[in-house]
Amino acid sequence: MTENTALIQVLGAVAYGELKAYDGAKDEAEAAETDEARRWHRQVAAEELRHHKGFVKRLEALGADPDRAMRPYRLPLDRYHGRQSTDAIEGAVFDYLGEGIADDLLQWLRTVVDPETAAFVDTVIEDEVEHEAAATRQLRDLLDRTPNGRLRAARAASTMHLHMLWSGRAGATPLSAFIRLGRTRGLLAAIIGGQARRVRAIL
């Protein structure tokens, strides 16, 4: 696998992840119970769609077929995002930790891509930092007013990590592109360390 192929595969994964984030935010907007929440989720949906379209353009600039680049990631990401939960804390924890992974992944990505792609990634990071901050506030507010909330959050964090592993169980080959692209130790340290730090922050 050449470096260019690895980059295309990684951008395919990120592009499809942004599309799933758009779908999720759109669903949240439709289910929102207040105008304020509806406006926020619509804003997030618009930003996630902009991210998706931007990564698609970067793939096209590299001479890649975006649909083909995203295809290997459809099944694992559909599995992950397809999980439905009626537990408010579990949903908030999934959002909180999921936004954290996105932030950490993007911080790594900007260090291993070409300058033009890195400049676009920086604009995505600006939005995602706000998304994570909102998810953090929502979770902390929920924990503060829920009996045994932090214990339930710890269990939800374990559930989320297990669900991630289960969802990606058949995706080892395409995920190897992340390793081949470079700075693997930095990537693993950012994601593992970031998740540990975020879990400690809610306990």
PAZAPA-4460 file (N, C-alpha, C; in steps of 0.05 Angstrom, whole numbers, plus 32768, in hexadecimal, padded with zeros to 4 digits):
% residues 203
    n_x    n_y    n_z   ca_x   ca_y   ca_z    c_x    c_y    c_z   seq   type   mol
   8011   7FE8   8000   8000   8000   8000   8012   8019   8000     1      M     A
   800C   802B   7FED   801B   8044   7FED   8010   8057   8001     2      T     A
   8020   806C   8007   8016   8080   801A   7FFD   808E   8010     3      E     A
   7FFC   8093   7FF6   7FE5   80A0   7FEA   7FCC   808F   7FED     4      N     A
   7FCF   8075   7FEA   7FB8   8063   7FEE   7FAF   8063   800B     5      T     A
   7FC2   8063   801D   7FBB   8064   803A   7FAC   807E   8040     6      A     A
   7FB5   8094   8035   7FA8   80AE   8039   7F8C   80AD   802F     7      L     A
   7F88   80A2   8017   7F6D   80A1   800B   7F5B   8090   801D     8      I     A
   7F65   807A   8027   7F54   8069   8038   7F4D   8077   8052     9      Q     A
   7F60   8085   805E   7F5B   8093   8077   7F46   80A9   8072    10      V     A
   7F4A   80B8   805D   7F37   80CE   8057   7F1B   80C2   8051    11      L     A
   7F1B   80AA   8045   7F01   809D   8040   7EF3   8097   805A    12      G     A
   7F02   808D   806E   7EF7   8087   8088   7EEC   80A0   8095    13      A     A
   7EFC   80B5   8094   7EF4   80CE   80A1   7EDB   80DA   8093    14      V     A
   7EDB   80D9   8079   7EC5   80E4   806A   7EAB   80D6   8070    15      A     A
   7EAC   80BB   8072   7E94   80AC   8079   7E8C   80B1   8096    16      Y     A
   7E9F   80B3   80A7   7E99   80BA   80C3   7E8B   80D4   80C6    17      G     A
   7E93   80E8   80B6   7E86   8102   80B6   7E69   8100   80AB    18      E     A
   7E65   80EF   8098   7E4A   80EB   808D   7E38   80DE   80A2    19      L     A
   7E42   80CB   80B1   7E33   80BF   80C6   7E2D   80D3   80DC    20      K     A
   7E40   80E4   80E2   7E3C   80F9   80F6   7E26   810C   80ED    21      A     A
   7E26   8113   80D3   7E10   8124   80C8   7DF5   8116   80CC    22      Y     A
   7DF3   80FD   80C5   7DDA   80EF   80C8   7DD1   80EF   80E5    23      D     A
   7DE4   80EA   80F7   7DDD   80EA   8114   7DD3   8105   811D    24      G     A
   7DE1   811A   8116   7DD8   8135   811E   7DBD   813D   8112    25      A     A
   7DB8   8135   80FA   7D9E   813A   80ED   7D88   812C   80FC    26      K     A
   7D8D   8113   8104   7D79   8104   8114   7D74   8111   812F    27      D     A
   7D8A   811B   813B   7D88   8129   8155   7D77   8142   8152    28      E     A
   7D7B   8151   813C   7D6B   8169   8138   7D4D   8163   8135    29      A     A
   7D47   814D   8127   7D2B   8146   8124   7D1E   813D   813E    30      E     A
   7D2E   8131   8150   7D24   8128   8169   7D25   813C   8180    31      A     A
   7D32   8153   817B   7D36   8167   8190   7D1C   8171   819C    32      A     A
   7D1C   8175   81B6   7D03   817E   81C3   7D01   819C   81C7    33      E     A
   7D17   81AB   81C2   7D16   81C8   81C4   7D21   81D4   81AB    34      T     A
   7D19   81ED   81A6   7D23   81FC   818F   7D41   8200   8190    35      D     A
   7D4B   8205   81A9   7D68   8209   81AC   7D78   81F0   81A5    36      E     A
   7D6F   81D9   81AF   7D7C   81C0   81A8   7D7A   81BA   818A    37      A     A
   7D63   81C0   817F   7D5F   81BB   8162   7D73   81CC   8152    38      R     A
   7D75   81E5   8159   7D88   81F7   814A   7DA4   81ED   814D    39      R     A
   7DAC   81E4   8165   7DC8   81DB   8169   7DCE   81C2   8157    40      W     A
   7DBB   81AF   8158   7DC0   8196   8149   7DBF   819C   812B    41      H     A
   7DAF   81AF   8122   7DAF   81B6   8106   7DCA   81C3   80FE    42      R     A
   7DD5   81D3   8110   7DEF   81DF   810B   7E04   81CA   8109    43      Q     A
   7E04   81B7   811C   7E17   81A1   811B   7E14   8191   8101    44      V     A
   7DFC   818B   80F9   7DF7   817C   80E1   7E03   818A   80C9    45      A     A
   7DFF   81A4   80C7   7E09   81B4   80B1   7E28   81B3   80B1    46      A     A
   7E34   81B4   80C8   7E51   81B4   80CA   7E5C   8198   80C2    47      E     A
   7E4F   8183   80CC   7E58   8168   80C5   7E56   8163   80A7    48      E     A
   7E40   816D   809B   7E3D   816A   807E   7E53   8179   806F    49      L     A
   7E5A   8191   8079   7E70   81A0   806D   7E8A   8190   806F    50      R     A
   7E8F   8183   8086   7EA7   8173   808A   7EA8   815C   8075    51      H     A
   7E91   814E   8074   7E8F   8138   8061   7E96   8140   8045    52      H     A
   7E89   8156   803C   7E8D   815F   8020   7EAA   8168   801C    53      K     A
   7EB6   8174   8031   7ED2   817D   802F   7EE5   8165   802B    54      G     A
   7EE0   8150   803B   7EF2   8139   8038   7EED   812A   801D    55      F     A
   7ED5   812B   8014   7ECF   8120   7FF9   7EDF   812F   7FE4    56      V     A
   7EE0   8149   7FE6   7EEF   815A   7FD3   7F0D   8154   7FD5    57      K     A
   7F17   814F   7FED   7F33   8149   7FF0   7F39   812E   7FE2    58      R     A
   7F27   811B   7FE5   7F2A   8101   7FD8   7F2B   8104   7FB9    59      L     A
   7F19   8114   7FAF   7F18   8119   7F93   7F31   8127   7F89    60      E     A
   7F3C   8139   7F99   7F55   8147   7F92   7F6C   8134   7F90    61      A     A
   7F6B   811E   7F9F   7F7F   8109   7F9F   7F7B   80F5   7F88    62      L     A
   7F66   80F9   7F78   7F60   80E7   7F62   7F51   80CE   7F6B    63      G     A
   7F45   80CF   7F83   7F38   80B7   7F8D   7F1A   80B8   7F88    64      A     A
   7F0D   80A1   7F88   7EF0   809F   7F87   7EE6   809F   7FA4    65      D     A
   7ED8   80B4   7FAD   7ED0   80B6   7FC9   7EBF   809E   7FD2    66      P     A
   7EAC   8095   7FC1   7E9B   807F   7FC9   7EAC   8066   7FCE    67      D     A
   7EBF   8061   7FBD   7ED0   804A   7FC0   7EE1   804C   7FD9    68      R     A
   7EEB   8065   7FDF   7EFC   8069   7FF6   7EEC   8065   8010    69      A     A
   7ED3   806C   800F   7EC2   806A   8028   7EB7   804D   802C    70      M     A
   7EB6   803E   8017   7EA8   8024   8017   7EB1   8011   802D    71      R     A
   7ECC   800E   8032   7ED4   7FFB   8046   7ECC   8002   8063    72      P     A
   7EC4   801B   8067   7EBD   8024   8082   7E9F   8025   8087    73      Y     A
   7E90   8020   8072   7E73   8022   8076   7E68   800E   808A    74      R     A
   7E70   7FF5   8088   7E65   7FE0   809A   7E6D   7FE6   80B7    75      L     A
   7E87   7FEA   80BE   7E8D   7FEE   80DA   7E81   8008   80E5    76      P     A
   7E80   801D   80D5   7E75   8036   80DF   7E56   8035   80E1    77      L     A
   7E4A   8027   80CE   7E2D   8023   80D0   7E26   8012   80E9    78      D     A
   7E36   7FFE   80EE   7E32   7FEE   8107   7E34   8000   811F    79      R     A
   7E49   8010   8120   7E4E   8020   8138   7E37   8034   813C    80      Y     A
   7E30   8043   8127   7E1C   8058   812A   7DFF   804D   812A    81      H     A
   7DFC   8033   8123   7DE2   8028   8122   7DD7   801F   813D    82      G     A
   7DE8   8020   8152   7DE0   8018   816C   7DCC   802C   8178    83      R     A
   7DB5   8022   8181   7DA1   8033   818D   7DA0   802E   81AB    84      Q     A
   7D9D   8045   81BA   7D9C   8042   81D7   7D86   8055   81E2    85      S     A
   7D78   804C   81F5   7D63   805D   8202   7D6D   8069   821C    86      T     A
   7D86   8063   8223   7D92   806D   823C   7DA0   8088   8236    87      D     A
   7D97   809D   8244   7DA1   80B8   823E   7DBE   80BA   8245    88      A     A
   7DC7   80AF   825B   7DE3   80B1   8262   7DF5   80A2   824E    89      I     A
   7DED   808A   8246   7DFC   807B   8232   7DFE   808B   8218    90      E     A
   7DE9   8097   820F   7DE9   80A7   81F7   7DFC   80BE   81FA    91      G     A
   7DFB   80CC   8211   7E0C   80E3   8215   7E2A   80DB   8217    92      A     A
   7E30   80C4   8223   7E4B   80BB   8224   7E56   80B3   8209    93      V     A
   7E45   80A6   81F9   7E4D   809F   81DD   7E53   80B9   81CE    94      F     A
   7E43   80CD   81D1   7E48   80E6   81C3   7E62   80F3   81CC    95      D     A
   7E65   80F4   81E6   7E7D   8101   81F2   7E97   80F4   81EA    96      Y     A
   7E98   80D9   81ED   7EB0   80CB   81E6   7EB4   80CA   81C7    97      L     A
   7E9E   80C8   81B9   7EA0   80C8   819C   7EAB   80E2   8191    98      G     A
   7EA2   80F8   819C   7EAD   8112   8193   7ECB   8114   819A    99      E     A
   7ED2   8109   81B1   7EEE   8109   81B9   7F00   80FA   81A6   100      G     A
   7EF7   80E2   819D   7F06   80D3   818A   7F09   80E2   8170   101      I     A
   7EF3   80EF   8167   7EF5   80FE   814E   7F09   8115   8151   102      A     A
   7F09   8123   8167   7F1D   8138   816B   7F39   812E   816B   103      D     A
   7F3E   8118   8179   7F5A   810D   817B   7F63   8103   815F   104      D     A
   7F51   80F6   8151   7F57   80EB   8136   7F5E   8102   8123   105      L     A
   7F4F   8118   8124   7F54   812E   8112   7F6F   813C   8119   106      L     A
   7F75   813E   8133   7F8F   814A   813B   7FA6   813A   812F   107      Q     A
   7FA3   8120   812F   7FB8   810F   8123   7FB8   8112   8105   108      W     A
   7FA0   8112   80F9   7F9E   8113   80DC   7FAC   812B   80D0   109      L     A
   7FA9   8142   80DD   7FB5   815A   80D2   7FD4   8159   80D1   110      R     A
   7FE0   8146   80DF   7FFD   8144   80E0   8008   8131   80CB   111      T     A
   7FF6   8122   80BD   7FFF   810E   80AB   7FF4   8111   808E   112      V     A
   7FE7   8128   808A   7FDC   812D   806F   7FEA   8144   8062   113      V     A
   7FE4   8149   8048   7FF0   815F   8039   7FE6   8179   8044   114      D     A
   7FF4   818F   803F   7FEC   81AA   804B   7FD0   81B3   8045   115      P     A
   7FC7   81AE   802C   7FAC   81B6   8025   7F97   81A7   8035   116      E     A
   7F9A   818D   8038   7F88   817D   8048   7F89   8186   8065   117      T     A
   7FA2   818B   806F   7FA5   8193   808B   7F97   81AD   8090   118      A     A
   7F97   81C0   807D   7F89   81D9   8081   7F6B   81D5   8083   119      A     A
   7F60   81C2   8073   7F44   81BC   8076   7F3E   81AF   8091   120      F     A
   7F4F   819C   8099   7F4B   818E   80B2   7F4A   81A2   80C9   121      V     A
   7F5A   81B7   80C8   7F5A   81CB   80DD   7F3F   81D8   80E0   122      D     A
   7F31   81DD   80CA   7F16   81E8   80CB   7F02   81D4   80D7   123      T     A
   7F07   81BB   80D2   7EF5   81A6   80DD   7EFA   81A5   80FC   124      V     A
   7F13   81A6   8104   7F19   81A5   8120   7F0B   81BC   8130   125      I     A
   7F0A   81D4   8124   7EFD   81EA   8131   7EE0   81E3   8138   126      E     A
   7ED2   81D7   8125   7EB6   81CF   812A   7EB5   81B8   813F   127      D     A
   7EC6   81A4   813C   7EC5   818D   814D   7ECB   8193   816A   128      E     A
   7EDC   81A7   816F   7EE2   81AF   818A   7EC9   81B9   8197   129      V     A
   7EB9   81C9   8188   7E9F   81D3   8193   7E8C   81BC   8198   130      E     A
   7E8C   81A8   8186   7E7A   8192   8189   7E81   8182   81A2   131      H     A
   7E9B   817E   81A7   7EA3   816F   81BF   7E9C   817F   81D8   132      E     A
   7EA0   8199   81D7   7E99   81A9   81EF   7E7B   81A7   81F5   133      A     A
   7E6B   81A8   81E1   7E4E   81A6   81E5   7E47   818A   81F0   134      A     A
   7E53   8175   81E6   7E4E   815A   81F0   7E57   8157   820D   135      A     A
   7E6D   8164   8214   7E77   8163   822F   7E64   8171   8242   136      T     A
   7E5A   8189   823A   7E47   8197   824B   7E2E   8187   824F   137      R     A
   7E24   817B   823A   7E0B   816C   823C   7E0F   8154   824F   138      Q     A
   7E25   8146   824D   7E2A   812F   825E   7E2D   8137   827B   139      L     A
   7E3D   814C   8280   7E41   8154   829C   7E27   815E   82A9   140      R     A
   7E17   816C   829A   7DFD   8174   82A5   7DEB   815C   82AC   141      D     A
   7DEC   8148   829A   7DDC   8130   829F   7DE6   8121   82B7   142      L     A
   7E01   811F   82BA   7E0C   8110   82D1   7E06   811F   82EB   143      L     A
   7E06   8139   82EB   7E02   8148   8303   7DE6   8145   830E   144      D     A
   7DD3   813E   82FD   7DB7   813B   8307   7DAC   811F   8305   145      R     A
   7DBE   810B   8302   7DB6   80EF   8300   7DC3   80DF   8317   146      T     A
   7DB2   80D2   8328   7DBE   80C1   833D   7DCF   80AA   8330   147      P     A
   7DE6   80A6   833C   7DF9   8091   8332   7E01   8097   8315   148      N     A
   7E00   80B0   830E   7E05   80B7   82F2   7E21   80AF   82E9   149      G     A
   7E35   80B4   82FB   7E51   80AF   82F3   7E57   8091   82F1   150      R     A
   7E4A   8082   8302   7E4E   8065   8300   7E42   805B   82E6   151      L     A
   7E2B   8065   82DF   7E1E   805D   82C6   7E2E   8067   82AE   152      R     A
   7E3B   807E   82B1   7E4C   8088   829B   7E64   8077   8297   153      A     A
   7E70   806D   82AC   7E87   805B   82AA   7E7F   8041   829B   154      A     A
   7E68   8037   82A2   7E5F   801F   8294   7E59   8025   8276   155      R     A
   7E4E   803C   8271   7E49   8044   8255   7E62   8047   8245   156      A     A
   7E77   8051   8252   7E91   8054   8244   7E9C   8039   823C   157      A     A
   7E9A   8026   824E   7EA3   800A   8248   7E93   7FFF   8231   158      S     A
   7E78   8004   8232   7E67   7FFA   821D   7E6F   8006   8202   159      T     A
   7E75   8020   8202   7E7C   802E   81EA   7E95   8022   81DE   160      M     A
   7EA9   801E   81EE   7EC3   8014   81E4   7EC0   7FF7   81D9   161      H     A
   7EB0   7FE7   81E7   7EAB   7FCC   81DD   7E9B   7FCC   81C3   162      L     A
   7E88   7FDF   81C1   7E79   7FE1   81A8   7E8A   7FEA   8191   163      H     A
   7E9D   7FFC   8196   7EB0   8004   8181   7EC0   7FEC   8177   164      M     A
   7ECA   7FDC   818A   7ED9   7FC4   8182   7EC8   7FB1   8172   165      L     A
   7EB0   7FAD   817B   7E9E   7F9A   816D   7E97   7FA4   8151   166      W     A
   7E92   7FBE   814F   7E8A   7FCA   8135   7EA1   7FC8   8121   167      S     A
   7EBA   7FCA   812A   7ED0   7FCA   8118   7EDE   7FAF   8115   168      G     A
   7ED1   7F9A   811F   7EDE   7F80   8120   7EE6   7F75   8104   169      R     A
   7ED8   7F7D   80F0   7EDE   7F74   80D5   7EED   7F89   80C5   170      A     A
   7EF7   7F9E   80D2   7F03   7FB4   80C4   7F20   7FB7   80C7   171      G     A
   7F2E   7FA2   80CE   7F4B   7FA4   80D4   7F5B   7FAC   80BC   172      A     A
   7F54   7FA2   80A4   7F63   7FA8   808C   7F62   7FC6   8085   173      T     A
   7F4A   7FD1   8082   7F49   7FEE   807B   7F53   7FFF   8091   174      P     A
   7F50   7FF7   80AA   7F5A   8008   80C0   7F79   8008   80C1   175      L     A
   7F85   7FF5   80B4   7FA3   7FF4   80B4   7FAD   800D   80A5   176      S     A
   7F9D   801A   8095   7FA5   8032   8087   7FAE   8048   809A   177      A     A
   7FA0   8049   80B1   7FA7   805D   80C5   7FC4   8059   80CF   178      F     A
   7FCB   803F   80D2   7FE6   8039   80DB   7FFA   803F   80C5   179      I     A
   7FF4   8038   80AD   8006   803C   8097   800B   8059   8090   180      R     A
   7FF8   806A   8098   7FFB   8087   8090   8011   8095   80A0   181      L     A
   8016   808A   80B9   802C   8096   80C8   8025   809F   80E4   182      G     A
   803A   80A3   80F4   8037   80AD   8110   8023   809D   811F   183      R     A
   8026   8082   811D   8013   8070   812A   8013   8073   8148   184      T     A
   802B   8075   8154   802B   8078   8171   801C   8091   817A   185      R     A
   801F   80A6   816B   8011   80BF   8172   7FF3   80BB   8170   186      G     A
   7FEA   80AD   815B   7FCE   80A7   8158   7FC3   8097   816F   187      L     A
   7FD0   8081   8175   7FC7   8070   818B   7FC8   807E   81A6   188      L     A
   7FDD   808D   81AB   7FDF   809C   81C4   7FC9   80B1   81C6   189      A     A
   7FC3   80BE   81B0   7FAF   80D3   81B1   7F93   80C7   81B7   190      A     A
   7F8D   80B1   81A9   7F72   80A6   81AD   7F6F   8098   81C8   191      I     A
   7F83   8087   81CF   7F81   8078   81E8   7F83   808C   8200   192      I     A
   7F97   809E   81FE   7F9A   80B1   8214   7F83   80C4   8216   193      G     A
   7F78   80CC   81FF   7F61   80DE   81FF   7F48   80D1   820B   194      G     A
   7F44   80B8   8204   7F2D   80AA   8210   7F30   80A6   822E   195      Q     A
   7F48   809F   8237   7F4C   809B   8254   7F48   80B5   8262   196      A     A
   7F52   80CB   8257   7F4F   80E6   8264   7F32   80EE   8265   197      R     A
   7F23   80E9   8250   7F06   80F1   8250   7EF6   80DF   8263   198      R     A
   7EFC   80C6   8265   7EEE   80B5   8278   7EF3   80BE   8294   199      V     A
   7F0C   80C3   829B   7F13   80CD   82B6   7F04   80E7   82BC   200      R     A
   7F00   80F8   82A9   7EF3   8112   82AD   7ED6   8110   82B5   201      A     A
   7EC9   80F9   82AE   7EAD   80F7   82B5   7EA7   80E5   82CD   202      I     A
   7EBC   80DA   82D9   7EB8   80C8   82F0   7EBB   80D7   830A   203      L     A
***
